[in-house]
Amino acid sequence: MAALPLRASTPDWVRLDDLASSYKLAAPAVGRDGRVVLRNTYQQLSFEPGARRVFSDGWALYLNSELVRRGSSWWMDRHDATTIIAPLLDSNAALSGFGARLVVLDPGHGGGDPGARGQDGLEEKALTLDVALRTGLRLQACGVQVRLTRDRDREVGLDQRCELARRADADLFVSVHFNSAPDRHTQGIETFIVPAAGALSTSEKRQVARRRERGPALGNQNDAANTVLGYWVHRGLLSYARGEDRGVRRARYLVLRNTGCPATLVEAGFISSPEESRRLRNEEYRQSLANGVASGILTYLSRVREANHSGA
Ligand SMILES: [Zn+2]
């Protein structure tokens, strides 16, 4: 990690005061809960020092690097500033040049691969297909072109899923999964995007992956657009489903690394939680999840169109 100077922003680090003034936000203020807050009339970013986590208008995202305090200032990794914070504050610059034509939806697992299994026999592969099909119908009703990596119960390899998106020249890719944990009380919704090249995934406390595996992937070409897509899909899901917000996290899943277009993967609830799996058995609840994913995608697509019309 590069040493931090005390005054001005550097090639690797951005002083939070400089970031605030360039986006017309009030200077950083530390709240009673210890969070560092940047805000203007329209938006609020609230950083949790030491936790790699930021809340954008109340919705959680994980940074690649922690906020650091030096002297009287807070500093942030420049890559986080440009690929996470800037796209949240102004999506026009991040999305200019991206397409808004074809959405590829990827129902996780299938065929001989059931994915996670609930105690009551509920299978992840059936839930992912159901929610993806519902999401697709909702998007098509809004005039969006949709392809699915599978539309029935069959096995599709991860590489095949990526290849389908690349060949179809997809403009965005959303993979649908459901979660499982040893603790039956664990609940909520997580959304994943690929970590920055070289950065840890959210679940890593220290560098355990081999360096080669953390090198730049195809998905890193879209770091800023991934943030906007992941954020709005996550926010859409939580707005409709009202689950616990476990944040937009970062992991090197193959479909996020190799798809070639902005991509996100949702874990839309824990099959291992008796309470959440009861909800997942309910058709209306699954429709709410689909409506949430679709609304996030629609927001992303409208932001892309806006960016391409604004001449940013
Ligand atoms: Zn899965």
py3Dmol code that shows the C-alpha trace and the ligand (Angstrom):
import py3Dmol

protein = """\
ATOM      1  CA  MET A   1       0.000   0.000   0.000  1.00  0.00           C
ATOM      2  CA  ALA A   2       1.374   3.397  -0.948  1.00  0.00           C
ATOM      3  CA  ALA A   3       2.199   5.865   1.820  1.00  0.00           C
ATOM      4  CA  LEU A   4      -0.338   8.629   2.189  1.00  0.00           C
ATOM      5  CA  PRO A   5       0.674  12.255   2.066  1.00  0.00           C
ATOM      6  CA  LEU A   6      -1.131  14.553   4.475  1.00  0.00           C
ATOM      7  CA  ARG A   7      -2.455  17.185   2.123  1.00  0.00           C
ATOM      8  CA  ALA A   8      -3.386  16.639  -1.505  1.00  0.00           C
ATOM      9  CA  SER A   9      -4.901  13.683  -3.383  1.00  0.00           C
ATOM     10  CA  THR A  10      -2.391  11.378  -5.093  1.00  0.00           C
ATOM     11  CA  PRO A  11      -2.416   8.931  -8.033  1.00  0.00           C
ATOM     12  CA  ASP A  12      -3.470   6.126  -5.626  1.00  0.00           C
ATOM     13  CA  TRP A  13      -5.527   7.936  -3.018  1.00  0.00           C
ATOM     14  CA  VAL A  14      -8.303  10.482  -3.013  1.00  0.00           C
ATOM     15  CA  ARG A  15      -8.891  12.782  -0.077  1.00  0.00           C
ATOM     16  CA  LEU A  16     -12.573  12.616   0.878  1.00  0.00           C
ATOM     17  CA  ASP A  17     -12.738  16.437   1.064  1.00  0.00           C
ATOM     18  CA  ASP A  18     -11.568  16.606  -2.579  1.00  0.00           C
ATOM     19  CA  LEU A  19     -14.156  14.017  -3.633  1.00  0.00           C
ATOM     20  CA  ALA A  20     -16.876  15.954  -1.781  1.00  0.00           C
ATOM     21  CA  SER A  21     -16.026  19.259  -3.394  1.00  0.00           C
ATOM     22  CA  SER A  22     -15.841  17.815  -6.907  1.00  0.00           C
ATOM     23  CA  TYR A  23     -19.389  16.413  -6.549  1.00  0.00           C
ATOM     24  CA  LYS A  24     -20.761  19.451  -4.677  1.00  0.00           C
ATOM     25  CA  LEU A  25     -21.252  17.493  -1.472  1.00  0.00           C
ATOM     26  CA  ALA A  26     -20.841  18.925   2.029  1.00  0.00           C
ATOM     27  CA  ALA A  27     -17.441  18.278   3.623  1.00  0.00           C
ATOM     28  CA  PRO A  28     -17.154  14.897   5.382  1.00  0.00           C
ATOM     29  CA  ALA A  29     -18.785  14.810   8.811  1.00  0.00           C
ATOM     30  CA  VAL A  30     -18.478  12.055  11.405  1.00  0.00           C
ATOM     31  CA  GLY A  31     -21.824  10.962  12.824  1.00  0.00           C
ATOM     32  CA  ARG A  32     -22.535   9.715  16.362  1.00  0.00           C
ATOM     33  CA  ASP A  33     -22.370   6.127  15.064  1.00  0.00           C
ATOM     34  CA  GLY A  34     -18.797   6.752  13.837  1.00  0.00           C
ATOM     35  CA  ARG A  35     -19.791   6.725  10.180  1.00  0.00           C
ATOM     36  CA  VAL A  36     -18.248   9.288   7.861  1.00  0.00           C
ATOM     37  CA  VAL A  37     -21.011  11.031   5.930  1.00  0.00           C
ATOM     38  CA  LEU A  38     -20.984  12.894   2.610  1.00  0.00           C
ATOM     39  CA  ARG A  39     -24.258  14.444   1.524  1.00  0.00           C
ATOM     40  CA  ASN A  40     -26.057  16.974  -0.594  1.00  0.00           C
ATOM     41  CA  THR A  41     -29.780  17.635  -1.011  1.00  0.00           C
ATOM     42  CA  TYR A  42     -30.269  14.537  -3.154  1.00  0.00           C
ATOM     43  CA  GLN A  43     -27.846  11.895  -2.020  1.00  0.00           C
ATOM     44  CA  GLN A  44     -26.076  10.565   1.018  1.00  0.00           C
ATOM     45  CA  LEU A  45     -23.024   8.338   1.290  1.00  0.00           C
ATOM     46  CA  SER A  46     -22.173   7.003   4.697  1.00  0.00           C
ATOM     47  CA  PHE A  47     -18.852   5.173   5.131  1.00  0.00           C
ATOM     48  CA  GLU A  48     -18.063   2.687   7.885  1.00  0.00           C
ATOM     49  CA  PRO A  49     -14.345   3.056   8.619  1.00  0.00           C
ATOM     50  CA  GLY A  50     -12.685  -0.299   9.217  1.00  0.00           C
ATOM     51  CA  ALA A  51     -15.484  -2.287   7.558  1.00  0.00           C
ATOM     52  CA  ARG A  52     -14.997  -1.733   3.800  1.00  0.00           C
ATOM     53  CA  ARG A  53     -18.686  -0.835   3.736  1.00  0.00           C
ATOM     54  CA  VAL A  54     -20.563   2.225   2.471  1.00  0.00           C
ATOM     55  CA  PHE A  55     -24.292   2.989   2.480  1.00  0.00           C
ATOM     56  CA  SER A  56     -25.611   4.832  -0.575  1.00  0.00           C
ATOM     57  CA  ASP A  57     -28.969   6.388   0.367  1.00  0.00           C
ATOM     58  CA  GLY A  58     -29.202   3.645   2.981  1.00  0.00           C
ATOM     59  CA  TRP A  59     -28.359   0.615   0.797  1.00  0.00           C
ATOM     60  CA  ALA A  60     -25.158  -1.277   1.586  1.00  0.00           C
ATOM     61  CA  LEU A  61     -22.190  -1.829  -0.741  1.00  0.00           C
ATOM     62  CA  TYR A  62     -18.720  -3.168  -0.050  1.00  0.00           C
ATOM     63  CA  LEU A  63     -15.625  -1.283  -1.160  1.00  0.00           C
ATOM     64  CA  ASN A  64     -12.436  -2.968  -2.328  1.00  0.00           C
ATOM     65  CA  SER A  65     -10.406  -1.087   0.300  1.00  0.00           C
ATOM     66  CA  GLU A  66     -11.094   0.461   3.674  1.00  0.00           C
ATOM     67  CA  LEU A  67     -11.295   4.163   4.219  1.00  0.00           C
ATOM     68  CA  VAL A  68      -8.069   5.360   5.882  1.00  0.00           C
ATOM     69  CA  ARG A  69      -7.536   8.268   8.260  1.00  0.00           C
ATOM     70  CA  ARG A  70      -4.336  10.270   8.016  1.00  0.00           C
ATOM     71  CA  GLY A  71      -3.829  13.543   9.828  1.00  0.00           C
ATOM     72  CA  SER A  72      -7.161  15.325   9.902  1.00  0.00           C
ATOM     73  CA  SER A  73      -8.439  13.777   6.647  1.00  0.00           C
ATOM     74  CA  TRP A  74     -10.114  10.619   5.419  1.00  0.00           C
ATOM     75  CA  TRP A  75      -8.707   8.993   2.300  1.00  0.00           C
ATOM     76  CA  MET A  76     -10.085   6.476  -0.117  1.00  0.00           C
ATOM     77  CA  ASP A  77      -8.494   4.181  -2.680  1.00  0.00           C
ATOM     78  CA  ARG A  78      -8.628   5.942  -6.037  1.00  0.00           C
ATOM     79  CA  HIS A  79      -9.991   2.899  -7.873  1.00  0.00           C
ATOM     80  CA  ASP A  80     -12.894   2.737  -5.379  1.00  0.00           C
ATOM     81  CA  ALA A  81     -13.496   6.459  -5.861  1.00  0.00           C
ATOM     82  CA  THR A  82     -13.674   6.138  -9.651  1.00  0.00           C
ATOM     83  CA  THR A  83     -15.436   2.768 -10.007  1.00  0.00           C
ATOM     84  CA  ILE A  84     -17.780   2.746  -6.992  1.00  0.00           C
ATOM     85  CA  ILE A  85     -18.374   6.211  -5.571  1.00  0.00           C
ATOM     86  CA  ALA A  86     -18.292   8.309  -8.759  1.00  0.00           C
ATOM     87  CA  PRO A  87     -20.757   5.988 -10.614  1.00  0.00           C
ATOM     88  CA  LEU A  88     -23.155   6.170  -7.649  1.00  0.00           C
ATOM     89  CA  LEU A  89     -22.996   9.965  -7.584  1.00  0.00           C
ATOM     90  CA  ASP A  90     -23.142  10.439 -11.362  1.00  0.00           C
ATOM     91  CA  SER A  91     -23.941   7.413 -13.516  1.00  0.00           C
ATOM     92  CA  ASN A  92     -23.685   9.342 -16.816  1.00  0.00           C
ATOM     93  CA  ALA A  93     -19.898   9.232 -17.017  1.00  0.00           C
ATOM     94  CA  ALA A  94     -19.822   5.553 -15.934  1.00  0.00           C
ATOM     95  CA  LEU A  95     -22.409   4.351 -18.444  1.00  0.00           C
ATOM     96  CA  SER A  96     -21.685   6.429 -21.518  1.00  0.00           C
ATOM     97  CA  GLY A  97     -21.104   4.099 -24.488  1.00  0.00           C
ATOM     98  CA  PHE A  98     -22.759   1.060 -22.877  1.00  0.00           C
ATOM     99  CA  GLY A  99     -25.701  -0.670 -24.585  1.00  0.00           C
ATOM    100  CA  ALA A 100     -29.300  -1.093 -23.469  1.00  0.00           C
ATOM    101  CA  ARG A 101     -30.606  -3.611 -25.995  1.00  0.00           C
ATOM    102  CA  LEU A 102     -30.319  -7.212 -24.798  1.00  0.00           C
ATOM    103  CA  VAL A 103     -30.608  -8.594 -21.257  1.00  0.00           C
ATOM    104  CA  VAL A 104     -29.367 -12.114 -20.490  1.00  0.00           C
ATOM    105  CA  LEU A 105     -30.885 -13.752 -17.402  1.00  0.00           C
ATOM    106  CA  ASP A 106     -29.096 -16.743 -15.920  1.00  0.00           C
ATOM    107  CA  PRO A 107     -31.073 -19.088 -13.664  1.00  0.00           C
ATOM    108  CA  GLY A 108     -28.369 -20.766 -11.540  1.00  0.00           C
ATOM    109  CA  HIS A 109     -27.821 -24.563 -11.491  1.00  0.00           C
ATOM    110  CA  GLY A 110     -30.230 -27.009 -13.236  1.00  0.00           C
ATOM    111  CA  GLY A 111     -30.464 -30.649 -14.346  1.00  0.00           C
ATOM    112  CA  GLY A 112     -28.151 -32.879 -12.303  1.00  0.00           C
ATOM    113  CA  ASP A 113     -26.968 -29.844 -10.305  1.00  0.00           C
ATOM    114  CA  PRO A 114     -29.768 -28.911  -7.878  1.00  0.00           C
ATOM    115  CA  GLY A 115     -27.798 -26.177  -6.076  1.00  0.00           C
ATOM    116  CA  ALA A 116     -28.695 -25.591  -2.429  1.00  0.00           C
ATOM    117  CA  ARG A 117     -31.396 -27.767  -0.853  1.00  0.00           C
ATOM    118  CA  GLY A 118     -33.772 -26.836   1.952  1.00  0.00           C
ATOM    119  CA  GLN A 119     -34.748 -29.250   4.706  1.00  0.00           C
ATOM    120  CA  ASP A 120     -38.224 -29.474   3.224  1.00  0.00           C
ATOM    121  CA  GLY A 121     -36.917 -30.605  -0.183  1.00  0.00           C
ATOM    122  CA  LEU A 122     -36.991 -27.137  -1.747  1.00  0.00           C
ATOM    123  CA  GLU A 123     -34.333 -26.992  -4.495  1.00  0.00           C
ATOM    124  CA  GLU A 124     -32.400 -23.916  -5.563  1.00  0.00           C
ATOM    125  CA  LYS A 125     -32.490 -24.863  -9.274  1.00  0.00           C
ATOM    126  CA  ALA A 126     -36.310 -24.717  -9.329  1.00  0.00           C
ATOM    127  CA  LEU A 127     -36.451 -21.353  -7.552  1.00  0.00           C
ATOM    128  CA  THR A 128     -33.828 -19.743  -9.789  1.00  0.00           C
ATOM    129  CA  LEU A 129     -35.675 -20.846 -12.934  1.00  0.00           C
ATOM    130  CA  ASP A 130     -39.031 -19.660 -11.620  1.00  0.00           C
ATOM    131  CA  VAL A 131     -37.757 -16.212 -10.602  1.00  0.00           C
ATOM    132  CA  ALA A 132     -35.729 -15.755 -13.819  1.00  0.00           C
ATOM    133  CA  LEU A 133     -38.717 -16.697 -15.998  1.00  0.00           C
ATOM    134  CA  ARG A 134     -40.922 -14.241 -14.098  1.00  0.00           C
ATOM    135  CA  THR A 135     -38.256 -11.523 -14.384  1.00  0.00           C
ATOM    136  CA  GLY A 136     -37.993 -12.159 -18.132  1.00  0.00           C
ATOM    137  CA  LEU A 137     -41.771 -11.865 -18.638  1.00  0.00           C
ATOM    138  CA  ARG A 138     -41.858  -8.637 -16.674  1.00  0.00           C
ATOM    139  CA  LEU A 139     -39.016  -7.145 -18.741  1.00  0.00           C
ATOM    140  CA  GLN A 140     -40.552  -8.269 -22.034  1.00  0.00           C
ATOM    141  CA  ALA A 141     -43.833  -6.623 -21.011  1.00  0.00           C
ATOM    142  CA  CYS A 142     -41.786  -3.405 -20.770  1.00  0.00           C
ATOM    143  CA  GLY A 143     -40.406  -3.903 -24.285  1.00  0.00           C
ATOM    144  CA  VAL A 144     -36.978  -5.237 -23.266  1.00  0.00           C
ATOM    145  CA  GLN A 145     -35.317  -7.996 -25.280  1.00  0.00           C
ATOM    146  CA  VAL A 146     -34.464 -10.973 -23.040  1.00  0.00           C
ATOM    147  CA  ARG A 147     -32.550 -14.255 -23.402  1.00  0.00           C
ATOM    148  CA  LEU A 148     -32.222 -16.954 -20.768  1.00  0.00           C
ATOM    149  CA  THR A 149     -29.222 -19.273 -20.374  1.00  0.00           C
ATOM    150  CA  ARG A 150     -31.757 -22.037 -19.665  1.00  0.00           C
ATOM    151  CA  ASP A 151     -35.573 -22.036 -19.786  1.00  0.00           C
ATOM    152  CA  ARG A 152     -36.129 -25.502 -18.351  1.00  0.00           C
ATOM    153  CA  ASP A 153     -34.571 -27.967 -15.936  1.00  0.00           C
ATOM    154  CA  ARG A 154     -31.285 -28.796 -17.644  1.00  0.00           C
ATOM    155  CA  GLU A 155     -27.614 -28.606 -16.816  1.00  0.00           C
ATOM    156  CA  VAL A 156     -25.646 -25.746 -18.381  1.00  0.00           C
ATOM    157  CA  GLY A 157     -21.920 -25.293 -17.678  1.00  0.00           C
ATOM    158  CA  LEU A 158     -20.674 -21.987 -16.273  1.00  0.00           C
ATOM    159  CA  ASP A 159     -18.464 -21.435 -19.335  1.00  0.00           C
ATOM    160  CA  GLN A 160     -21.461 -22.069 -21.604  1.00  0.00           C
ATOM    161  CA  ARG A 161     -23.463 -19.427 -19.748  1.00  0.00           C
ATOM    162  CA  CYS A 162     -20.696 -16.846 -20.259  1.00  0.00           C
ATOM    163  CA  GLU A 163     -20.267 -17.839 -23.888  1.00  0.00           C
ATOM    164  CA  LEU A 164     -23.973 -17.491 -24.592  1.00  0.00           C
ATOM    165  CA  ALA A 165     -23.881 -13.916 -23.256  1.00  0.00           C
ATOM    166  CA  ARG A 166     -20.752 -13.052 -25.247  1.00  0.00           C
ATOM    167  CA  ARG A 167     -22.044 -14.577 -28.503  1.00  0.00           C
ATOM    168  CA  ALA A 168     -25.410 -12.865 -28.148  1.00  0.00           C
ATOM    169  CA  ASP A 169     -23.558  -9.582 -27.542  1.00  0.00           C
ATOM    170  CA  ALA A 170     -25.551  -9.096 -24.339  1.00  0.00           C
ATOM    171  CA  ASP A 171     -25.668  -5.640 -22.792  1.00  0.00           C
ATOM    172  CA  LEU A 172     -26.070  -6.935 -19.286  1.00  0.00           C
ATOM    173  CA  PHE A 173     -26.113 -10.245 -17.443  1.00  0.00           C
ATOM    174  CA  VAL A 174     -27.952 -11.092 -14.230  1.00  0.00           C
ATOM    175  CA  SER A 175     -27.457 -14.473 -12.582  1.00  0.00           C
ATOM    176  CA  VAL A 176     -30.122 -15.614 -10.111  1.00  0.00           C
ATOM    177  CA  HIS A 177     -29.228 -17.803  -7.114  1.00  0.00           C
ATOM    178  CA  PHE A 178     -30.433 -18.611  -3.614  1.00  0.00           C
ATOM    179  CA  ASN A 179     -28.221 -18.944  -0.605  1.00  0.00           C
ATOM    180  CA  SER A 180     -27.539 -21.501   2.088  1.00  0.00           C
ATOM    181  CA  ALA A 181     -25.716 -21.227   5.433  1.00  0.00           C
ATOM    182  CA  PRO A 182     -24.975 -23.614   8.308  1.00  0.00           C
ATOM    183  CA  ASP A 183     -26.762 -21.244  10.721  1.00  0.00           C
ATOM    184  CA  ARG A 184     -30.515 -21.520  10.112  1.00  0.00           C
ATOM    185  CA  HIS A 185     -31.046 -17.991  11.411  1.00  0.00           C
ATOM    186  CA  THR A 186     -28.992 -16.426   8.604  1.00  0.00           C
ATOM    187  CA  GLN A 187     -31.355 -14.550   6.271  1.00  0.00           C
ATOM    188  CA  GLY A 188     -31.379 -11.806   3.689  1.00  0.00           C
ATOM    189  CA  ILE A 189     -30.378 -10.726   0.240  1.00  0.00           C
ATOM    190  CA  GLU A 190     -26.857 -10.412  -1.168  1.00  0.00           C
ATOM    191  CA  THR A 191     -25.843  -9.150  -4.581  1.00  0.00           C
ATOM    192  CA  PHE A 192     -22.399  -9.765  -6.048  1.00  0.00           C
ATOM    193  CA  ILE A 193     -20.148  -8.003  -8.523  1.00  0.00           C
ATOM    194  CA  VAL A 194     -16.543  -8.822  -9.418  1.00  0.00           C
ATOM    195  CA  PRO A 195     -13.831  -7.307  -7.135  1.00  0.00           C
ATOM    196  CA  ALA A 196     -11.278  -4.899  -8.603  1.00  0.00           C
ATOM    197  CA  ALA A 197      -8.183  -6.584 -10.052  1.00  0.00           C
ATOM    198  CA  GLY A 198      -5.883  -7.521  -7.175  1.00  0.00           C
ATOM    199  CA  ALA A 199      -8.479  -6.723  -4.476  1.00  0.00           C
ATOM    200  CA  LEU A 200      -9.846  -9.123  -1.874  1.00  0.00           C
ATOM    201  CA  SER A 201     -13.345 -10.525  -2.184  1.00  0.00           C
ATOM    202  CA  THR A 202     -15.741  -9.360   0.542  1.00  0.00           C
ATOM    203  CA  SER A 203     -15.547 -12.626   2.489  1.00  0.00           C
ATOM    204  CA  GLU A 204     -11.706 -12.597   2.570  1.00  0.00           C
ATOM    205  CA  LYS A 205     -10.126 -11.031   5.623  1.00  0.00           C
ATOM    206  CA  ARG A 206      -6.649 -11.396   4.205  1.00  0.00           C
ATOM    207  CA  GLN A 207      -5.058 -12.455   0.961  1.00  0.00           C
ATOM    208  CA  VAL A 208      -5.724 -16.171   0.619  1.00  0.00           C
ATOM    209  CA  ALA A 209      -6.311 -16.450  -3.129  1.00  0.00           C
ATOM    210  CA  ARG A 210      -3.283 -16.899  -5.319  1.00  0.00           C
ATOM    211  CA  ARG A 211      -2.191 -13.685  -6.965  1.00  0.00           C
ATOM    212  CA  ARG A 212      -2.824 -15.073 -10.450  1.00  0.00           C
ATOM    213  CA  GLU A 213      -6.506 -15.624  -9.620  1.00  0.00           C
ATOM    214  CA  ARG A 214      -6.877 -12.025  -8.532  1.00  0.00           C
ATOM    215  CA  GLY A 215      -5.484 -10.592 -11.784  1.00  0.00           C
ATOM    216  CA  PRO A 216      -7.670  -8.502 -14.082  1.00  0.00           C
ATOM    217  CA  ALA A 217     -10.573 -10.451 -15.600  1.00  0.00           C
ATOM    218  CA  LEU A 218     -12.782  -9.589 -18.551  1.00  0.00           C
ATOM    219  CA  GLY A 219     -15.380  -8.388 -16.020  1.00  0.00           C
ATOM    220  CA  ASN A 220     -12.963  -5.748 -14.692  1.00  0.00           C
ATOM    221  CA  GLN A 221     -13.349  -3.802 -17.934  1.00  0.00           C
ATOM    222  CA  ASN A 222     -16.806  -2.906 -16.643  1.00  0.00           C
ATOM    223  CA  ASP A 223     -16.021  -2.134 -12.991  1.00  0.00           C
ATOM    224  CA  ALA A 224     -17.961   1.159 -12.937  1.00  0.00           C
ATOM    225  CA  ALA A 225     -20.990  -0.170 -14.866  1.00  0.00           C
ATOM    226  CA  ASN A 226     -21.009  -3.312 -12.661  1.00  0.00           C
ATOM    227  CA  THR A 227     -21.412  -1.033  -9.634  1.00  0.00           C
ATOM    228  CA  VAL A 228     -24.427   0.752 -11.132  1.00  0.00           C
ATOM    229  CA  LEU A 229     -26.057  -2.518 -12.253  1.00  0.00           C
ATOM    230  CA  GLY A 230     -25.389  -4.352  -8.962  1.00  0.00           C
ATOM    231  CA  TYR A 231     -26.557  -1.401  -6.886  1.00  0.00           C
ATOM    232  CA  TRP A 232     -29.885  -0.933  -8.690  1.00  0.00           C
ATOM    233  CA  VAL A 233     -30.691  -4.650  -8.880  1.00  0.00           C
ATOM    234  CA  HIS A 234     -29.918  -4.984  -5.148  1.00  0.00           C
ATOM    235  CA  ARG A 235     -31.975  -1.913  -4.304  1.00  0.00           C
ATOM    236  CA  GLY A 236     -34.830  -3.141  -6.522  1.00  0.00           C
ATOM    237  CA  LEU A 237     -34.866  -6.564  -4.846  1.00  0.00           C
ATOM    238  CA  LEU A 238     -34.880  -5.107  -1.341  1.00  0.00           C
ATOM    239  CA  SER A 239     -37.532  -2.542  -2.232  1.00  0.00           C
ATOM    240  CA  TYR A 240     -39.932  -5.245  -3.380  1.00  0.00           C
ATOM    241  CA  ALA A 241     -38.970  -8.118  -1.116  1.00  0.00           C
ATOM    242  CA  ARG A 242     -38.036  -6.282   2.093  1.00  0.00           C
ATOM    243  CA  GLY A 243     -35.434  -8.861   3.146  1.00  0.00           C
ATOM    244  CA  GLU A 244     -32.397  -8.059   5.246  1.00  0.00           C
ATOM    245  CA  ASP A 245     -29.827  -5.958   3.354  1.00  0.00           C
ATOM    246  CA  ARG A 246     -26.598  -7.992   3.321  1.00  0.00           C
ATOM    247  CA  GLY A 247     -25.061  -5.625   0.804  1.00  0.00           C
ATOM    248  CA  VAL A 248     -23.617  -5.504  -2.699  1.00  0.00           C
ATOM    249  CA  ARG A 249     -20.621  -7.767  -2.175  1.00  0.00           C
ATOM    250  CA  ARG A 250     -17.651  -8.750  -4.265  1.00  0.00           C
ATOM    251  CA  ALA A 251     -16.657 -12.253  -5.348  1.00  0.00           C
ATOM    252  CA  ARG A 252     -14.809 -13.770  -8.314  1.00  0.00           C
ATOM    253  CA  TYR A 253     -17.608 -16.002  -9.556  1.00  0.00           C
ATOM    254  CA  LEU A 254     -16.846 -17.275 -13.033  1.00  0.00           C
ATOM    255  CA  VAL A 255     -19.993 -15.764 -14.570  1.00  0.00           C
ATOM    256  CA  LEU A 256     -18.971 -12.347 -13.198  1.00  0.00           C
ATOM    257  CA  ARG A 257     -15.390 -12.659 -14.442  1.00  0.00           C
ATOM    258  CA  ASN A 258     -15.965 -13.985 -17.954  1.00  0.00           C
ATOM    259  CA  THR A 259     -19.257 -12.676 -19.281  1.00  0.00           C
ATOM    260  CA  GLY A 260     -17.843  -9.630 -21.015  1.00  0.00           C
ATOM    261  CA  CYS A 261     -20.734  -7.243 -20.284  1.00  0.00           C
ATOM    262  CA  PRO A 262     -21.828  -5.559 -17.033  1.00  0.00           C
ATOM    263  CA  ALA A 263     -22.792  -8.456 -14.770  1.00  0.00           C
ATOM    264  CA  THR A 264     -24.217  -9.138 -11.354  1.00  0.00           C
ATOM    265  CA  LEU A 265     -25.275 -12.216  -9.369  1.00  0.00           C
ATOM    266  CA  VAL A 266     -28.084 -12.128  -6.823  1.00  0.00           C
ATOM    267  CA  GLU A 267     -28.496 -14.476  -3.871  1.00  0.00           C
ATOM    268  CA  ALA A 268     -32.162 -13.659  -3.325  1.00  0.00           C
ATOM    269  CA  GLY A 269     -32.681 -15.358   0.038  1.00  0.00           C
ATOM    270  CA  PHE A 270     -31.505 -18.267   2.193  1.00  0.00           C
ATOM    271  CA  ILE A 271     -33.079 -21.648   1.472  1.00  0.00           C
ATOM    272  CA  SER A 272     -31.470 -22.828   4.731  1.00  0.00           C
ATOM    273  CA  SER A 273     -33.586 -20.417   6.789  1.00  0.00           C
ATOM    274  CA  PRO A 274     -36.957 -22.001   7.685  1.00  0.00           C
ATOM    275  CA  GLU A 275     -38.568 -18.567   7.715  1.00  0.00           C
ATOM    276  CA  GLU A 276     -37.170 -17.436   4.367  1.00  0.00           C
ATOM    277  CA  SER A 277     -37.795 -20.791   2.666  1.00  0.00           C
ATOM    278  CA  ARG A 278     -41.441 -20.582   3.743  1.00  0.00           C
ATOM    279  CA  ARG A 279     -41.653 -17.241   1.942  1.00  0.00           C
ATOM    280  CA  LEU A 280     -39.858 -18.670  -1.114  1.00  0.00           C
ATOM    281  CA  ARG A 281     -42.523 -21.357  -1.456  1.00  0.00           C
ATOM    282  CA  ASN A 282     -45.082 -18.616  -1.946  1.00  0.00           C
ATOM    283  CA  GLU A 283     -45.704 -17.702  -5.582  1.00  0.00           C
ATOM    284  CA  GLU A 284     -46.578 -14.099  -4.798  1.00  0.00           C
ATOM    285  CA  TYR A 285     -43.297 -13.669  -2.943  1.00  0.00           C
ATOM    286  CA  ARG A 286     -41.326 -15.080  -5.885  1.00  0.00           C
ATOM    287  CA  GLN A 287     -43.173 -12.652  -8.147  1.00  0.00           C
ATOM    288  CA  SER A 288     -42.094  -9.803  -5.828  1.00  0.00           C
ATOM    289  CA  LEU A 289     -38.476 -10.938  -6.146  1.00  0.00           C
ATOM    290  CA  ALA A 290     -38.846 -10.990  -9.944  1.00  0.00           C
ATOM    291  CA  ASN A 291     -40.447  -7.542  -9.930  1.00  0.00           C
ATOM    292  CA  GLY A 292     -37.531  -6.296  -7.828  1.00  0.00           C
ATOM    293  CA  VAL A 293     -34.852  -7.689 -10.155  1.00  0.00           C
ATOM    294  CA  ALA A 294     -36.748  -6.356 -13.190  1.00  0.00           C
ATOM    295  CA  SER A 295     -37.121  -2.896 -11.654  1.00  0.00           C
ATOM    296  CA  GLY A 296     -33.385  -2.745 -10.948  1.00  0.00           C
ATOM    297  CA  ILE A 297     -32.595  -3.762 -14.531  1.00  0.00           C
ATOM    298  CA  LEU A 298     -35.047  -1.194 -15.893  1.00  0.00           C
ATOM    299  CA  THR A 299     -33.431   1.546 -13.797  1.00  0.00           C
ATOM    300  CA  TYR A 300     -29.988   0.519 -15.086  1.00  0.00           C
ATOM    301  CA  LEU A 301     -31.230   0.530 -18.711  1.00  0.00           C
ATOM    302  CA  SER A 302     -32.795   3.972 -18.337  1.00  0.00           C
ATOM    303  CA  ARG A 303     -29.538   5.281 -16.805  1.00  0.00           C
ATOM    304  CA  VAL A 304     -27.631   3.905 -19.833  1.00  0.00           C
ATOM    305  CA  ARG A 305     -29.996   5.647 -22.240  1.00  0.00           C
ATOM    306  CA  GLU A 306     -29.710   8.884 -20.282  1.00  0.00           C
ATOM    307  CA  ALA A 307     -25.904   8.627 -20.325  1.00  0.00           C
ATOM    308  CA  ASN A 308     -25.816   8.119 -24.081  1.00  0.00           C
ATOM    309  CA  HIS A 309     -28.143  11.054 -24.690  1.00  0.00           C
ATOM    310  CA  SER A 310     -26.410  13.441 -22.323  1.00  0.00           C
ATOM    311  CA  GLY A 311     -23.232  13.402 -24.405  1.00  0.00           C
ATOM    312  CA  ALA A 312     -21.142  12.660 -21.302  1.00  0.00           C
TER     313      ALA A 312
END
"""
ligand_1 = """\
1
ZN
Zn -26.389 -21.122 -6.426
"""
view = py3Dmol.view(width=600, height=400)
view.addModel(protein, "pdb")
view.setStyle({"model": 0}, {"cartoon": {"style": "trace"}})
view.addModel(ligand_1, "xyz")
view.setStyle({"model": 1}, {"stick": {}})
view.zoomTo()
view.show()
